[in-house]
Amino acid sequence: MLTNAEIKEIRKLNERSKARREAGLFVTEGPKLFMEAPLEWVKKIYVTEEFLEGLKDGREGSLKISDMISWMEHEVITADQLKKISDTQTPQGILCVMEQPQYSLDDIIKKEDKHKLIMILEDIQDPGNLGTIFRTAEGAGASGIVLSSGCVDIYNPKTIRSTMGSIYRMPFICTKDLKGTISDIQKEGIKVYAAHLDGSEYYDEIEYTDSAFLIGNEGNGLTDETASYADIRIKIPMEGELESLNAAVAASILMYNHYISNRIHEHR
């Protein structure tokens, strides 16, 4: 039975980054994020009777979900109870409390990739932007993501939803020492590029091998200090009167340019 104390704790996990950090837990919702979750991360599963009944209609994927739930410990709750612990307006019938993964910089740097691609994010504030960068990073074959301590919490429920499951597959670290982390990356022979309005070269004029891209805050871009750590400042050409592109859009352009240019070289 879901107690009031449990409801309170789950709501804290949804609403407060401090509570998530102290507990080492976060919350996911919906069938997709449940099906794709690494089983060793799952701590508790809550489902409604209506959701379980819906699995019996034979829809694509429902049998797999039903099988997974049948052999995993779970608690059946009411729809009203789910609403109390959900972060969404229309809960999808299943909610999981998950254990936060632990990665190191070595997990990113030592990952076996033909060409390293690391995203270094400084003070990204919008959960949707951060989630989109994670999702695109997976698609572009990135090695991992480095987050400054000023970034929005990766375990924010809105960020988790925006990753569309990439949170489970993309290694990442949060660092309080961005300069030191960038230096450690450079020591591995990985060139660091800063996306900057005052870039000396256009992003598509460079031959990339092992690379890391610095992306700054949505409103202010990279700080001068952080930009100074880069090996090269690059820019994306723009028409009209735009001052800059959306952070997630800029990150996506750079990641896919790196991905495609290396694919072309491999097939020559």
VEXKELUM-905751 format. One record per residue (C-alpha): residue number from 0; x, y, z. Coordinates in pm, 1 decimal, decimal comma, always signed. Example, Ala and Ser with C-alpha at 12.3 -4.5 7.8 and 13.67 -1.06 7.14 Angstrom:
! VEXKELUM-905751
<r num="0" xx="+1230,0" yy="-450,0" zz="+780,0"/>
<r num="1" xx="+1367,0" yy="-106,0" zz="+714,0"/>
***
This chain:
! VEXKELUM-905751
<r num="0" xx="+0,0" yy="+0,0" zz="+0,0"/>
<r num="1" xx="+130,7" yy="+342,2" zz="-98,0"/>
<r num="2" xx="+160,3" yy="+541,6" zz="+223,1"/>
<r num="3" xx="+140,3" yy="+917,7" zz="+267,2"/>
<r num="4" xx="+508,3" yy="+913,9" zz="+361,3"/>
<r num="5" xx="+597,7" yy="+743,9" zz="+32,1"/>
<r num="6" xx="+385,9" yy="+991,9" zz="-160,8"/>
<r num="7" xx="+568,8" yy="+1276,4" zz="+8,6"/>
<r num="8" xx="+911,2" yy="+1129,5" zz="-67,9"/>
<r num="9" xx="+834,2" yy="+1066,1" zz="-434,9"/>
<r num="10" xx="+696,9" yy="+1418,2" zz="-474,2"/>
<r num="11" xx="+1021,7" yy="+1550,7" zz="-325,7"/>
<r num="12" xx="+1219,5" yy="+1349,2" zz="-580,6"/>
<r num="13" xx="+1014,5" yy="+1504,9" zz="-858,4"/>
<r num="14" xx="+1030,6" yy="+1859,5" zz="-728,1"/>
<r num="15" xx="+1369,9" yy="+1908,3" zz="-561,6"/>
<r num="16" xx="+1716,5" yy="+1850,4" zz="-703,3"/>
<r num="17" xx="+1857,6" yy="+1849,3" zz="-349,2"/>
<r num="18" xx="+1628,6" yy="+1560,4" zz="-252,2"/>
<r num="19" xx="+1732,5" yy="+1366,0" zz="-562,6"/>
<r num="20" xx="+2099,7" yy="+1431,5" zz="-495,5"/>
<r num="21" xx="+2082,7" yy="+1328,9" zz="-130,1"/>
<r num="22" xx="+1884,9" yy="+1012,1" zz="-203,4"/>
<r num="23" xx="+2079,0" yy="+922,0" zz="-518,1"/>
<r num="24" xx="+1745,2" yy="+858,5" zz="-688,7"/>
<r num="25" xx="+1525,4" yy="+1000,4" zz="-964,4"/>
<r num="26" xx="+1182,5" yy="+935,3" zz="-1114,4"/>
<r num="27" xx="+1076,3" yy="+823,4" zz="-1461,4"/>
<r num="28" xx="+726,6" yy="+790,0" zz="-1600,6"/>
<r num="29" xx="+561,5" yy="+610,5" zz="-1886,9"/>
<r num="30" xx="+597,8" yy="+276,1" zz="-2068,1"/>
<r num="31" xx="+882,5" yy="+385,5" zz="-2299,2"/>
<r num="32" xx="+1114,4" yy="+495,5" zz="-2019,6"/>
<r num="33" xx="+1024,6" yy="+181,7" zz="-1825,6"/>
<r num="34" xx="+1096,3" yy="-58,4" zz="-2112,0"/>
<r num="35" xx="+1432,0" yy="+99,4" zz="-2196,4"/>
<r num="36" xx="+1557,2" yy="+133,1" zz="-1838,3"/>
<r num="37" xx="+1858,0" yy="-75,0" zz="-1729,2"/>
<r num="38" xx="+1705,6" yy="-320,4" zz="-1483,4"/>
<r num="39" xx="+1980,7" yy="-263,8" zz="-1227,9"/>
<r num="40" xx="+1875,2" yy="+102,2" zz="-1202,2"/>
<r num="41" xx="+1513,6" yy="+21,4" zz="-1111,6"/>
<r num="42" xx="+1438,6" yy="+50,5" zz="-739,7"/>
<r num="43" xx="+1057,4" yy="+58,8" zz="-728,6"/>
<r num="44" xx="+775,0" yy="+28,2" zz="-981,4"/>
<r num="45" xx="+425,8" yy="+170,2" zz="-933,6"/>
<r num="46" xx="+144,4" yy="+77,2" zz="-1175,1"/>
<r num="47" xx="-230,5" yy="+131,4" zz="-1183,6"/>
<r num="48" xx="-492,7" yy="-139,7" zz="-1233,3"/>
<r num="49" xx="-609,0" yy="+43,2" zz="-1545,6"/>
<r num="50" xx="-256,9" yy="+26,6" zz="-1690,4"/>
<r num="51" xx="-232,3" yy="-346,7" zz="-1620,6"/>
<r num="52" xx="-572,5" yy="-405,6" zz="-1779,1"/>
<r num="53" xx="-464,9" yy="-208,5" zz="-2085,1"/>
<r num="54" xx="-170,3" yy="-442,0" zz="-2135,8"/>
<r num="55" xx="-409,7" yy="-725,8" zz="-2210,5"/>
<r num="56" xx="-534,6" yy="-572,8" zz="-2536,8"/>
<r num="57" xx="-237,6" yy="-701,8" zz="-2736,0"/>
<r num="58" xx="-101,0" yy="-367,5" zz="-2851,6"/>
<r num="59" xx="+254,1" yy="-365,6" zz="-2983,6"/>
<r num="60" xx="+496,5" yy="-365,9" zz="-2693,1"/>
<r num="61" xx="+230,5" yy="-440,2" zz="-2433,7"/>
<r num="62" xx="+324,4" yy="-807,6" zz="-2403,5"/>
<r num="63" xx="+686,0" yy="-717,3" zz="-2337,4"/>
<r num="64" xx="+584,1" yy="-466,8" zz="-2068,5"/>
<r num="65" xx="+345,9" yy="-719,6" zz="-1917,0"/>
<r num="66" xx="+618,4" yy="-984,8" zz="-1903,3"/>
<r num="67" xx="+865,7" yy="-742,9" zz="-1745,6"/>
<r num="68" xx="+620,2" yy="-630,4" zz="-1478,6"/>
<r num="69" xx="+511,6" yy="-986,4" zz="-1401,9"/>
<r num="70" xx="+857,8" yy="-1092,6" zz="-1284,1"/>
<r num="71" xx="+966,0" yy="-761,0" zz="-1130,4"/>
<r num="72" xx="+853,9" yy="-646,0" zz="-789,7"/>
<r num="73" xx="+590,4" yy="-376,5" zz="-828,8"/>
<r num="74" xx="+311,5" yy="-206,7" zz="-639,2"/>
<r num="75" xx="-38,5" yy="-156,7" zz="-775,2"/>
<r num="76" xx="-181,3" yy="+185,3" zz="-688,6"/>
<r num="77" xx="-492,7" yy="+383,1" zz="-778,8"/>
<r num="78" xx="-509,0" yy="+641,5" zz="-1056,8"/>
<r num="79" xx="-561,5" yy="+911,9" zz="-793,3"/>
<r num="80" xx="-248,6" yy="+802,6" zz="-608,4"/>
<r num="81" xx="-49,3" yy="+810,1" zz="-931,6"/>
<r num="82" xx="-163,5" yy="+1166,7" zz="-994,6"/>
<r num="83" xx="-29,2" yy="+1265,2" zz="-654,0"/>
<r num="84" xx="+321,2" yy="+1135,5" zz="-730,0"/>
<r num="85" xx="+331,9" yy="+1216,7" zz="-1101,6"/>
<r num="86" xx="+499,9" yy="+1520,7" zz="-1253,5"/>
<r num="87" xx="+276,0" yy="+1516,1" zz="-1559,9"/>
<r num="88" xx="-77,7" yy="+1637,8" zz="-1626,9"/>
<r num="89" xx="-183,9" yy="+1303,8" zz="-1772,2"/>
<r num="90" xx="+6,5" yy="+1015,3" zz="-1606,9"/>
<r num="91" xx="+63,5" yy="+712,0" zz="-1831,0"/>
<r num="92" xx="-7,0" yy="+446,7" zz="-1572,0"/>
<r num="93" xx="+345,0" yy="+351,8" zz="-1468,1"/>
<r num="94" xx="+609,3" yy="+531,6" zz="-1263,0"/>
<r num="95" xx="+953,2" yy="+411,4" zz="-1153,5"/>
<r num="96" xx="+1194,8" yy="+526,2" zz="-886,6"/>
<r num="97" xx="+1543,5" yy="+481,9" zz="-1026,3"/>
<r num="98" xx="+1895,9" yy="+475,2" zz="-889,9"/>
<r num="99" xx="+2126,0" yy="+743,5" zz="-1028,5"/>
<r num="100" xx="+2415,5" yy="+599,3" zz="-1233,7"/>
<r num="101" xx="+2775,4" yy="+682,6" zz="-1147,3"/>
<r num="102" xx="+3019,0" yy="+763,7" zz="-1427,2"/>
<r num="103" xx="+3375,0" yy="+892,7" zz="-1430,4"/>
<r num="104" xx="+3557,8" yy="+1097,3" zz="-1693,4"/>
<r num="105" xx="+3743,8" yy="+779,3" zz="-1784,2"/>
<r num="106" xx="+3412,5" yy="+617,1" zz="-1880,7"/>
<r num="107" xx="+3382,6" yy="+888,1" zz="-2146,5"/>
<r num="108" xx="+3745,5" yy="+928,3" zz="-2252,9"/>
<r num="109" xx="+3826,0" yy="+555,9" zz="-2259,4"/>
<r num="110" xx="+3506,7" yy="+459,1" zz="-2439,9"/>
<r num="111" xx="+3593,8" yy="+261,5" zz="-2752,2"/>
<r num="112" xx="+3501,0" yy="+501,1" zz="-3031,5"/>
<r num="113" xx="+3668,2" yy="+545,2" zz="-3368,9"/>
<r num="114" xx="+3661,4" yy="+920,0" zz="-3319,1"/>
<r num="115" xx="+3598,1" yy="+1076,7" zz="-2981,5"/>
<r num="116" xx="+3309,4" yy="+1321,3" zz="-2962,7"/>
<r num="117" xx="+3251,8" yy="+1484,5" zz="-2624,7"/>
<r num="118" xx="+3003,4" yy="+1760,2" zz="-2545,9"/>
<r num="119" xx="+3102,4" yy="+2004,1" zz="-2270,1"/>
<r num="120" xx="+2807,6" yy="+2211,2" zz="-2151,3"/>
<r num="121" xx="+2840,4" yy="+2529,0" zz="-1947,6"/>
<r num="122" xx="+2535,4" yy="+2640,3" zz="-1749,8"/>
<r num="123" xx="+2263,8" yy="+2505,6" zz="-1981,5"/>
<r num="124" xx="+1943,0" yy="+2602,1" zz="-1801,6"/>
<r num="125" xx="+1652,6" yy="+2473,0" zz="-2006,3"/>
<r num="126" xx="+1554,9" yy="+2109,0" zz="-1934,1"/>
<r num="127" xx="+1431,4" yy="+2066,0" zz="-2290,7"/>
<r num="128" xx="+1761,1" yy="+2185,7" zz="-2435,2"/>
<r num="129" xx="+1962,8" yy="+1954,9" zz="-2213,2"/>
<r num="130" xx="+1742,3" yy="+1657,2" zz="-2293,1"/>
<r num="131" xx="+1761,9" yy="+1730,7" zz="-2665,7"/>
<r num="132" xx="+2142,2" yy="+1748,1" zz="-2651,2"/>
<r num="133" xx="+2149,8" yy="+1406,7" zz="-2480,5"/>
<r num="134" xx="+1919,5" yy="+1259,0" zz="-2741,4"/>
<r num="135" xx="+2115,5" yy="+1406,8" zz="-3032,3"/>
<r num="136" xx="+2445,8" yy="+1301,9" zz="-2874,9"/>
<r num="137" xx="+2332,9" yy="+940,5" zz="-2879,5"/>
<r num="138" xx="+2224,1" yy="+969,0" zz="-3241,9"/>
<r num="139" xx="+2555,1" yy="+1126,4" zz="-3345,3"/>
<r num="140" xx="+2756,8" yy="+860,2" zz="-3165,2"/>
<r num="141" xx="+2899,8" yy="+1087,4" zz="-2895,8"/>
<r num="142" xx="+3132,2" yy="+938,8" zz="-2635,1"/>
<r num="143" xx="+2974,0" yy="+1129,0" zz="-2348,5"/>
<r num="144" xx="+2870,1" yy="+1461,6" zz="-2199,4"/>
<r num="145" xx="+3033,7" yy="+1686,2" zz="-1940,5"/>
<r num="146" xx="+2803,7" yy="+1917,2" zz="-1743,8"/>
<r num="147" xx="+2918,6" yy="+2219,9" zz="-1547,8"/>
<r num="148" xx="+2779,6" yy="+2251,8" zz="-1196,1"/>
<r num="149" xx="+2564,3" yy="+2541,3" zz="-1320,9"/>
<r num="150" xx="+2362,8" yy="+2324,7" zz="-1561,2"/>
<r num="151" xx="+2002,0" yy="+2233,5" zz="-1489,8"/>
<r num="152" xx="+1974,7" yy="+1905,2" zz="-1300,4"/>
<r num="153" xx="+1993,5" yy="+1617,1" zz="-1547,8"/>
<r num="154" xx="+1747,4" yy="+1429,9" zz="-1323,7"/>
<r num="155" xx="+1483,8" yy="+1703,5" zz="-1350,1"/>
<r num="156" xx="+1170,5" yy="+1516,0" zz="-1469,1"/>
<r num="157" xx="+1136,8" yy="+1746,9" zz="-1772,1"/>
<r num="158" xx="+1496,0" yy="+1674,4" zz="-1871,5"/>
<r num="159" xx="+1445,9" yy="+1300,2" zz="-1828,9"/>
<r num="160" xx="+1141,0" yy="+1307,2" zz="-2058,4"/>
<r num="161" xx="+1326,3" yy="+1517,1" zz="-2316,5"/>
<r num="162" xx="+1608,6" yy="+1262,1" zz="-2341,6"/>
<r num="163" xx="+1356,5" yy="+1004,5" zz="-2469,5"/>
<r num="164" xx="+1559,7" yy="+727,3" zz="-2306,0"/>
<r num="165" xx="+1907,6" yy="+851,0" zz="-2401,5"/>
<r num="166" xx="+1971,1" yy="+921,0" zz="-2032,2"/>
<r num="167" xx="+2014,5" yy="+542,9" zz="-1998,6"/>
<r num="168" xx="+2277,5" yy="+510,9" zz="-2270,5"/>
<r num="169" xx="+2481,4" yy="+831,7" zz="-2277,4"/>
<r num="170" xx="+2762,8" yy="+851,5" zz="-2016,8"/>
<r num="171" xx="+2784,2" yy="+1188,0" zz="-1840,9"/>
<r num="172" xx="+2952,5" yy="+1360,0" zz="-1551,0"/>
<r num="173" xx="+2888,6" yy="+1678,7" zz="-1355,4"/>
<r num="174" xx="+3203,1" yy="+1873,3" zz="-1270,3"/>
<r num="175" xx="+3270,3" yy="+2155,2" zz="-1027,2"/>
<r num="176" xx="+3610,7" yy="+2208,4" zz="-1187,5"/>
<r num="177" xx="+3536,2" yy="+2276,2" zz="-1553,8"/>
<r num="178" xx="+3886,0" yy="+2405,8" zz="-1627,5"/>
<r num="179" xx="+4047,6" yy="+2096,8" zz="-1474,9"/>
<r num="180" xx="+3813,2" yy="+1862,7" zz="-1661,3"/>
<r num="181" xx="+3880,2" yy="+2034,8" zz="-1994,2"/>
<r num="182" xx="+4252,8" yy="+2010,5" zz="-1924,1"/>
<r num="183" xx="+4219,0" yy="+1636,1" zz="-1854,0"/>
<r num="184" xx="+4037,1" yy="+1591,7" zz="-2184,2"/>
<r num="185" xx="+4306,6" yy="+1783,1" zz="-2373,5"/>
<r num="186" xx="+4579,5" yy="+1570,0" zz="-2215,9"/>
<r num="187" xx="+4425,1" yy="+1271,5" zz="-2395,1"/>
<r num="188" xx="+4488,2" yy="+1435,3" zz="-2732,0"/>
<r num="189" xx="+4128,5" yy="+1548,6" zz="-2773,4"/>
<r num="190" xx="+4100,1" yy="+1894,2" zz="-2929,3"/>
<r num="191" xx="+3851,0" yy="+2128,9" zz="-2763,6"/>
<r num="192" xx="+3643,8" yy="+2361,7" zz="-2981,8"/>
<r num="193" xx="+3441,9" yy="+2651,3" zz="-2838,7"/>
<r num="194" xx="+3120,2" yy="+2743,6" zz="-3019,1"/>
<r num="195" xx="+3158,9" yy="+3122,5" zz="-3013,8"/>
<r num="196" xx="+3029,3" yy="+3425,5" zz="-3203,7"/>
<r num="197" xx="+3387,8" yy="+3547,9" zz="-3232,0"/>
<r num="198" xx="+3511,8" yy="+3219,4" zz="-3373,4"/>
<r num="199" xx="+3818,7" yy="+3237,9" zz="-3595,1"/>
<r num="200" xx="+3698,6" yy="+2956,0" zz="-3823,3"/>
<r num="201" xx="+3367,8" yy="+2826,4" zz="-3952,4"/>
<r num="202" xx="+3268,5" yy="+2491,9" zz="-3803,9"/>
<r num="203" xx="+3248,2" yy="+2316,9" zz="-4144,1"/>
<r num="204" xx="+3596,7" yy="+2416,3" zz="-4255,3"/>
<r num="205" xx="+3775,8" yy="+2196,1" zz="-4003,0"/>
<r num="206" xx="+3880,4" yy="+1832,2" zz="-4027,5"/>
<r num="207" xx="+3772,0" yy="+1676,5" zz="-3700,5"/>
<r num="208" xx="+3920,2" yy="+1369,7" zz="-3536,9"/>
<r num="209" xx="+3898,7" yy="+1330,7" zz="-3158,2"/>
<r num="210" xx="+3699,1" yy="+1637,0" zz="-3056,9"/>
<r num="211" xx="+3514,1" yy="+1806,3" zz="-2773,0"/>
<r num="212" xx="+3270,0" yy="+2092,5" zz="-2826,0"/>
<r num="213" xx="+3204,0" yy="+2363,9" zz="-2569,2"/>
<r num="214" xx="+2844,9" yy="+2491,5" zz="-2566,6"/>
<r num="215" xx="+2743,0" yy="+2783,6" zz="-2346,0"/>
<r num="216" xx="+2438,4" yy="+2911,9" zz="-2163,5"/>
<r num="217" xx="+2125,5" yy="+2989,9" zz="-2367,7"/>
<r num="218" xx="+2125,1" yy="+3361,1" zz="-2288,0"/>
<r num="219" xx="+2490,7" yy="+3446,1" zz="-2243,4"/>
<r num="220" xx="+2684,4" yy="+3184,5" zz="-2434,8"/>
<r num="221" xx="+3020,9" yy="+3071,0" zz="-2303,3"/>
<r num="222" xx="+3189,9" yy="+3280,9" zz="-2039,2"/>
<r num="223" xx="+3514,0" yy="+3443,3" zz="-2156,4"/>
<r num="224" xx="+3704,5" yy="+3234,1" zz="-1904,6"/>
<r num="225" xx="+3566,9" yy="+2903,1" zz="-2029,0"/>
<r num="226" xx="+3608,5" yy="+3000,5" zz="-2393,7"/>
<r num="227" xx="+3975,0" yy="+3073,4" zz="-2321,1"/>
<r num="228" xx="+4030,1" yy="+2706,5" zz="-2231,5"/>
<r num="229" xx="+3947,4" yy="+2593,9" zz="-2586,9"/>
<r num="230" xx="+4208,1" yy="+2512,7" zz="-2848,6"/>
<r num="231" xx="+4004,1" yy="+2682,7" zz="-3122,8"/>
<r num="232" xx="+3695,6" yy="+2903,6" zz="-3135,3"/>
<r num="233" xx="+3455,1" yy="+2812,7" zz="-3414,0"/>
<r num="234" xx="+3135,7" yy="+2972,4" zz="-3539,6"/>
<r num="235" xx="+2823,5" yy="+2872,9" zz="-3728,3"/>
<r num="236" xx="+2735,6" yy="+3110,8" zz="-4014,6"/>
<r num="237" xx="+2397,4" yy="+3282,5" zz="-3984,0"/>
<r num="238" xx="+2189,3" yy="+3504,9" zz="-4210,4"/>
<r num="239" xx="+1946,0" yy="+3775,2" zz="-4107,0"/>
<r num="240" xx="+1972,3" yy="+3959,9" zz="-3777,7"/>
<r num="241" xx="+2009,3" yy="+3663,5" zz="-3544,0"/>
<r num="242" xx="+2255,3" yy="+3702,0" zz="-3259,3"/>
<r num="243" xx="+2284,5" yy="+3331,1" zz="-3193,9"/>
<r num="244" xx="+2120,9" yy="+2991,6" zz="-3240,0"/>
<r num="245" xx="+1941,3" yy="+2790,3" zz="-2974,9"/>
<r num="246" xx="+2199,8" yy="+2600,4" zz="-2766,6"/>
<r num="247" xx="+2056,4" yy="+2258,5" zz="-2850,5"/>
<r num="248" xx="+2037,7" yy="+2346,6" zz="-3221,3"/>
<r num="249" xx="+2399,6" yy="+2466,3" zz="-3225,7"/>
<r num="250" xx="+2512,6" yy="+2155,0" zz="-3039,7"/>
<r num="251" xx="+2323,0" yy="+1933,1" zz="-3285,4"/>
<r num="252" xx="+2480,5" yy="+2100,3" zz="-3588,7"/>
<r num="253" xx="+2830,3" yy="+2052,2" zz="-3449,7"/>
<r num="254" xx="+2773,1" yy="+1692,8" zz="-3341,8"/>
<r num="255" xx="+2630,1" yy="+1582,6" zz="-3674,2"/>
<r num="256" xx="+2892,6" yy="+1767,7" zz="-3874,4"/>
<r num="257" xx="+3155,9" yy="+1575,9" zz="-3675,7"/>
<r num="258" xx="+2968,7" yy="+1248,9" zz="-3725,5"/>
<r num="259" xx="+2910,1" yy="+1290,8" zz="-4098,8"/>
<r num="260" xx="+3257,6" yy="+1422,3" zz="-4179,7"/>
<r num="261" xx="+3416,0" yy="+1122,2" zz="-4007,9"/>
<r num="262" xx="+3183,3" yy="+879,8" zz="-4186,6"/>
<r num="263" xx="+3284,0" yy="+1032,2" zz="-4518,9"/>
<r num="264" xx="+3654,3" yy="+989,9" zz="-4436,0"/>
<r num="265" xx="+3598,4" yy="+626,6" zz="-4334,3"/>
<r num="266" xx="+3441,6" yy="+543,2" zz="-4670,4"/>
<r num="267" xx="+3703,8" yy="+709,4" zz="-4888,0"/>
***
